[in-house]
Amino acid sequence: MLMKAIADEALSWRQSLEEGLQPAIVAVLQGGIQIDVLKLSQVSFHGIRIEGKMGGNSCVMFAHQSSVQMLCHAIEIKEEAPQRSIGFIWPDKEVHI
């Protein structure tokens, strides 16, 4: 299960980050399109639904898992903004990291 594997990796990485940092994921698609990920869902056996922001605007992208690369990076937690979670959804579970 791709979503479970990514969620497990993100959770493990979050626990190793220094205080004041949290993980963020950028989905990089063919053509260089980049989406700041808020939620990843398994849609079919090989399909992914990516909910996020592109250029500050909300978007949803449906893609084959082989056409997407995920970059996980650390961002600073800002006091004026609440801690941001990333949602992972597969057929029998939903988790937020």
Legacy VTK file of the C-alpha trace (Angstrom):
# vtk DataFile Version 3.0
C-alpha trace
ASCII
DATASET POLYDATA
POINTS 97 float
0.000 0.000 0.000
1.687 3.164 -1.216
-0.315 5.563 1.003
0.425 3.559 4.158
4.137 3.394 3.296
4.322 7.158 2.681
2.337 7.903 5.872
4.627 5.634 7.928
7.733 7.337 6.503
6.335 10.847 7.111
5.403 9.978 10.714
8.827 8.485 11.388
10.524 11.540 9.902
8.288 13.963 11.876
9.393 12.294 15.114
13.059 12.851 14.224
12.721 16.566 13.387
14.014 19.245 15.715
11.493 21.127 17.830
9.814 23.934 15.900
9.854 22.034 12.587
7.189 19.968 10.862
7.131 17.954 7.630
5.611 19.245 4.421
5.217 17.373 1.138
5.460 18.770 -2.372
4.076 16.590 -5.177
6.101 17.058 -8.357
4.275 15.991 -11.509
5.331 15.601 -15.113
6.024 18.966 -16.684
7.335 20.345 -13.388
3.942 21.112 -11.818
4.343 21.386 -8.034
1.540 21.015 -5.494
1.908 21.716 -1.756
0.160 18.598 -0.426
-2.596 18.792 2.181
-4.049 15.312 1.576
-3.103 12.217 -0.448
-5.733 9.572 -1.216
-5.527 6.203 -2.894
-8.217 6.317 -5.592
-7.695 2.991 -7.337
-4.960 0.395 -7.363
-2.509 2.804 -9.063
-4.346 6.136 -8.781
-3.633 9.024 -6.421
-5.813 12.019 -5.551
-3.683 14.964 -4.452
-5.414 17.799 -2.582
-3.353 20.877 -1.974
-2.308 24.359 -2.988
-0.699 25.499 -6.205
0.376 29.119 -6.328
-1.651 29.743 -3.160
-4.889 28.433 -4.720
-6.704 25.210 -3.797
-6.448 22.366 -6.285
-7.131 18.651 -6.725
-5.059 16.467 -9.060
-5.776 12.891 -10.080
-2.681 11.048 -11.291
-1.159 7.634 -11.813
1.302 6.950 -8.989
4.162 6.463 -11.476
3.781 10.055 -12.738
4.250 11.690 -9.307
7.343 12.243 -7.166
7.001 13.282 -3.522
9.461 15.652 -1.854
9.222 15.715 1.934
10.910 18.729 3.519
10.932 20.446 6.899
9.224 23.788 7.441
9.266 26.045 10.466
6.148 26.108 12.654
5.006 29.718 12.849
3.308 30.891 16.030
0.531 32.742 14.194
-0.376 29.663 12.122
-1.619 26.380 13.589
0.456 23.238 13.142
-0.265 21.849 9.691
-1.075 18.172 9.178
-0.910 16.071 6.029
-3.727 13.576 5.473
-3.212 10.093 4.019
-6.238 8.043 2.957
-6.472 4.475 1.727
-9.485 2.147 1.565
-9.742 1.210 5.245
-7.987 4.059 7.046
-7.299 7.796 7.234
-4.376 9.244 9.187
-3.057 12.770 9.663
0.659 13.305 10.175
LINES 1 98
97 0 1 2 3 4 5 6 7 8 9 10 11 12 13 14 15 16 17 18 19 20 21 22 23 24 25 26 27 28 29 30 31 32 33 34 35 36 37 38 39 40 41 42 43 44 45 46 47 48 49 50 51 52 53 54 55 56 57 58 59 60 61 62 63 64 65 66 67 68 69 70 71 72 73 74 75 76 77 78 79 80 81 82 83 84 85 86 87 88 89 90 91 92 93 94 95 96
